[in-house]
Amino acid sequence: METWFPLGDPVPGRQAKPRRQGLTMVIDKGLGPAATRDLMAVAAAHIDFVKLGFGSSLVYPQAVLVEKIRILREAGVYVCPGGTLLEVAVYKGAVKEFLAAAARIGFTHIEVSEGTIDLAPDVRRDLIRRARDTGFGALAEIGKKDPGRALVPEEVWRQAAEDLAAGAQVVIIEGRDSGRGVGIYDAAGQIRTALLEALAAGFDDMDRVMWEAPQTQQQQALLLRFGPDINLGNVQPADALALEAMRRGLRGDTFRRCLAAAQGQRIPT
């Protein structure tokens, strides 16, 4: 990508799209076509996926949704509805019809989740396969939206392995759009460090794992812990450019890490 000054990134090696690591998924909770067009004008090179959060895509005027999806796809960005929408389709017994309609309107990916409902293992595998058979990329989210149902590392590893074996492109660790009280976050949005470390230790390929991190402080902490190529989801649209700057060492905290590394120092995360 051409920039106004070829300074070079303090953290070199950022891959251009299409890429399989350092993925950024933006959560869109209601941008109109003009705002979507503006977002793509400034950040399309830095955004891999846009997720139309929860079931919000079903309450757009259809013509507006079609226009939004067109803008995203023409900018080289994948787009999917939130996993809650597929959960509702399962509840309604309308999965086949839902997938067909999602294909017609132009979505590129489907998120398979059970944030609210419970799926039998064979049903979850079948949903991933049906999404792929319909022509979608499949994203598999792990975790509940209920703060009372915490992540258990052994269960997460098993689920991730099964999802990837069924054909999921990436598994996503639930963090909701708030980043508070679920997944790896406590009620204040702070990372539960012991849980994060336990989870990360059991993944064979971190390039196939995406961590939902809606808050800037969460993105920063994960980048400092795992490096610039960690996959991050539920990024707010207004934060997409700032996140890319952090990945490249063009923001104070990650630049500080570069300086420390150059001087042989270690800066606590």
VOVOGU-128674 format. One line per 4 residues: number of its first residue (from 0); for each residue x, y, z of C-alpha. Coordinates in Angstrom, 2 decimals, padded with zeros to 5 digits, always signed. Example, Ala and Ser with C-alpha at 12.3 -4.5 7.8 and 13.67 -1.06 7.14 Angstrom:
BEGIN
0) +012.30,-004.50,+007.80 | +013.67,-001.06,+007.14 .
//
This chain:
BEGIN
0) +000.00,+000.00,+000.00 | +001.37,+003.41,-000.98 | +001.79,+005.87,+001.89 | +002.72,+009.53,+002.04 .
4) +006.19,+008.77,+003.45 | +008.14,+005.46,+003.17 | +009.32,+005.46,+006.78 | +009.09,+001.71,+007.32 .
8) +007.27,-000.01,+010.16 | +009.05,-000.40,+013.51 | +007.50,-003.90,+013.54 | +008.31,-005.19,+010.04 .
12) +006.76,-008.04,+008.11 | +003.06,-007.16,+008.09 | +001.44,-009.35,+005.47 | -000.78,-007.86,+002.79 .
16) -004.20,-009.33,+002.07 | -005.15,-012.06,+001.51 | -003.47,-013.36,+004.66 | -003.99,-016.18,+007.14 .
20) -002.48,-014.50,+010.20 | -002.89,-011.07,+011.72 | -006.56,-011.10,+010.73 | -008.83,-008.23,+011.78 .
24) -012.58,-008.69,+012.03 | -014.66,-005.54,+012.52 | -018.07,-005.74,+014.18 | -020.63,-003.54,+012.44 .
28) -023.69,-002.74,+014.53 | -025.46,-000.49,+012.07 | -023.31,+001.53,+009.68 | -025.13,+002.83,+006.63 .
32) -023.75,+002.58,+003.09 | -022.06,+005.99,+003.24 | -020.26,+005.17,+006.49 | -019.33,+001.74,+005.13 .
36) -017.93,+003.36,+002.01 | -015.89,+005.79,+004.13 | -014.58,+002.94,+006.29 | -013.46,+001.03,+003.21 .
40) -011.82,+004.13,+001.75 | -009.52,+004.47,+004.76 | -009.17,+000.93,+006.12 | -010.08,-001.76,+003.56 .
44) -006.44,-002.87,+003.32 | -006.41,-003.49,+007.08 | -009.77,-005.26,+007.55 | -010.23,-008.90,+006.60 .
48) -013.80,-009.49,+007.79 | -016.81,-007.40,+008.71 | -019.40,-009.12,+010.87 | -022.87,-007.60,+010.95 .
52) -023.38,-008.08,+014.66 | -025.86,-010.54,+016.19 | -029.08,-010.53,+014.12 | -028.81,-006.91,+012.98 .
56) -028.61,-007.78,+009.28 | -032.24,-008.94,+009.39 | -033.55,-005.50,+010.38 | -031.85,-003.50,+007.61 .
60) -033.92,-002.42,+004.63 | -032.97,-005.09,+002.12 | -031.73,-002.63,-000.49 | -029.42,-001.05,+002.09 .
64) -028.04,-004.42,+003.12 | -027.40,-005.41,-000.49 | -025.55,-002.13,-001.06 | -023.45,-002.59,+002.08 .
68) -022.43,-006.10,+001.14 | -021.56,-004.94,-002.38 | -019.33,-002.16,-001.01 | -017.51,-004.56,+001.30 .
72) -016.97,-007.24,-001.30 | -015.76,-004.78,-003.92 | -013.24,-003.53,-001.35 | -011.92,-007.06,-000.86 .
76) -013.45,-007.57,+002.60 | -015.31,-010.72,+003.63 | -018.71,-010.24,+005.27 | -020.85,-012.45,+007.47 .
80) -023.97,-012.19,+009.62 | -023.61,-012.66,+013.36 | -023.80,-016.17,+014.72 | -026.94,-015.38,+016.68 .
84) -028.85,-015.28,+013.41 | -027.90,-018.86,+012.58 | -028.85,-019.86,+016.13 | -032.32,-018.40,+015.55 .
88) -032.53,-020.26,+012.24 | -031.71,-023.50,+014.08 | -034.38,-022.73,+016.68 | -036.90,-022.04,+013.91 .
92) -035.96,-025.11,+011.89 | -035.01,-022.92,+008.94 | -031.29,-023.57,+008.43 | -031.56,-024.65,+004.79 .
96) -033.63,-021.60,+003.88 | -031.37,-019.28,+005.89 | -028.21,-020.47,+004.15 | -029.83,-020.16,+000.73 .
100) -031.00,-016.62,+001.46 | -027.60,-015.63,+002.88 | -025.96,-016.86,-000.32 | -028.41,-014.96,-002.52 .
104) -027.86,-011.68,-000.71 | -024.09,-011.99,-000.97 | -022.58,-012.97,+002.38 | -019.20,-014.67,+001.98 .
108) -018.96,-016.40,+005.37 | -021.23,-017.89,+008.01 | -020.49,-017.89,+011.73 | -021.53,-021.07,+013.53 .
112) -022.00,-020.41,+017.24 | -023.91,-021.51,+020.29 | -023.61,-018.38,+022.38 | -027.25,-018.66,+023.44 .
116) -028.48,-022.10,+022.40 | -026.81,-025.49,+022.91 | -025.95,-027.64,+019.92 | -025.26,-031.35,+019.94 .
120) -021.75,-032.04,+018.60 | -023.06,-033.73,+015.46 | -025.42,-030.80,+014.77 | -022.58,-028.28,+015.13 .
124) -020.36,-030.27,+012.76 | -023.22,-030.55,+010.30 | -023.80,-026.78,+010.35 | -020.16,-026.13,+009.53 .
128) -020.28,-028.62,+006.67 | -023.58,-027.29,+005.35 | -022.22,-023.75,+005.34 | -019.21,-024.89,+003.34 .
132) -021.33,-026.98,+000.99 | -023.44,-023.88,+000.28 | -020.30,-022.03,-000.78 | -019.47,-020.09,+002.38 .
136) -016.33,-019.92,+004.43 | -017.17,-021.23,+007.90 | -016.21,-019.44,+011.11 | -016.81,-021.30,+014.38 .
140) -017.30,-019.33,+017.58 | -016.60,-020.98,+020.94 | -018.06,-019.76,+024.21 | -021.29,-018.61,+025.79 .
144) -022.72,-015.12,+026.17 | -023.86,-016.00,+029.69 | -021.27,-014.74,+032.22 | -022.10,-017.72,+034.42 .
148) -020.78,-020.22,+031.87 | -017.02,-019.80,+031.89 | -014.59,-021.19,+029.35 | -012.98,-024.49,+030.32 .
152) -009.67,-024.93,+028.47 | -010.03,-028.67,+027.83 | -013.52,-028.16,+026.40 | -012.35,-025.26,+024.23 .
156) -009.44,-027.27,+022.80 | -011.70,-030.21,+022.02 | -014.29,-027.99,+020.39 | -011.68,-026.12,+018.36 .
160) -010.17,-029.36,+017.08 | -013.60,-030.70,+016.09 | -014.60,-027.44,+014.38 | -011.39,-027.23,+012.36 .
164) -011.67,-030.89,+011.39 | -015.23,-030.23,+010.20 | -013.95,-027.48,+007.90 | -014.00,-024.24,+009.89 .
168) -011.54,-021.68,+008.57 | -010.98,-020.09,+011.98 | -012.29,-020.63,+015.51 | -013.30,-017.50,+017.41 .
172) -013.13,-017.14,+021.18 | -016.29,-015.38,+022.39 | -015.87,-011.90,+023.85 | -019.18,-010.30,+022.87 .
176) -019.31,-006.74,+021.56 | -018.60,-005.37,+025.04 | -015.55,-007.39,+026.08 | -016.82,-007.63,+029.64 .
180) -017.79,-010.59,+031.79 | -017.40,-013.35,+029.19 | -014.65,-015.40,+027.62 | -011.20,-014.31,+028.75 .
184) -012.49,-011.03,+030.24 | -013.69,-010.19,+033.73 | -016.60,-007.86,+034.48 | -014.34,-004.81,+034.15 .
188) -012.96,-005.89,+030.78 | -009.59,-006.95,+032.14 | -008.01,-010.09,+030.74 | -008.07,-013.14,+032.98 .
192) -004.39,-013.81,+032.43 | -004.27,-017.33,+033.84 | -007.21,-018.40,+031.66 | -005.70,-016.78,+028.56 .
196) -002.37,-018.52,+029.10 | -004.04,-021.86,+029.75 | -006.12,-021.59,+026.59 | -003.23,-020.46,+024.40 .
200) -001.01,-023.30,+025.62 | -003.39,-025.89,+024.18 | -003.76,-024.56,+020.63 | -001.59,-026.23,+018.00 .
204) -001.92,-023.38,+015.50 | -002.68,-019.87,+016.76 | -003.17,-018.75,+013.15 | -006.48,-020.66,+013.25 .
208) -007.67,-018.88,+016.42 | -009.27,-015.43,+016.63 | -009.80,-013.62,+019.93 | -012.70,-011.21,+020.19 .
212) -011.24,-008.02,+021.66 | -013.62,-005.06,+021.40 | -011.63,-002.73,+023.65 | -008.39,-000.99,+022.70 .
216) -006.70,-002.04,+025.94 | -007.54,-005.67,+025.19 | -006.12,-005.45,+021.68 | -002.97,-003.86,+023.03 .
220) -002.50,-006.52,+025.71 | -002.99,-009.38,+023.25 | -000.61,-007.83,+020.72 | +002.06,-007.34,+023.37 .
224) +001.64,-010.92,+024.58 | +001.42,-012.78,+021.27 | +002.85,-010.38,+018.70 | +001.44,-008.47,+015.73 .
228) +000.11,-011.51,+013.88 | -002.55,-012.48,+016.40 | -006.07,-012.61,+014.95 | -008.48,-010.15,+016.59 .
232) -012.25,-009.86,+016.26 | -015.12,-007.60,+017.28 | -012.96,-004.56,+016.61 | -015.01,-001.37,+016.53 .
236) -015.06,+000.30,+013.08 | -013.51,+003.48,+014.46 | -010.62,+001.45,+015.92 | -009.58,-000.43,+012.77 .
240) -006.90,+002.04,+011.71 | -005.56,+002.42,+015.25 | -005.28,-001.36,+015.57 | -003.30,-001.55,+012.35 .
244) -000.96,+001.14,+013.67 | -000.49,-000.91,+016.85 | +000.30,-004.03,+014.83 | +003.02,-002.16,+012.96 .
248) +004.62,-000.50,+015.99 | +003.22,+002.90,+015.05 | +001.57,+003.49,+018.41 | +003.32,+004.22,+021.67 .
252) +002.96,+000.91,+023.50 | +004.06,-001.34,+020.65 | +006.76,+001.14,+019.56 | +008.04,+001.09,+023.13 .
256) +008.35,-002.70,+022.88 | +010.44,-002.24,+019.72 | +012.77,+000.19,+021.47 | +013.17,-002.14,+024.43 .
260) +013.94,-005.09,+022.15 | +016.56,-003.05,+020.31 | +018.21,-002.23,+023.63 | +018.02,-005.80,+024.92 .
264) +015.47,-004.92,+027.57 | +012.27,-006.66,+028.57 | +009.12,-004.63,+029.14 | +006.40,-006.34,+031.18 .
268) +003.13,-006.93,+029.35 .
//
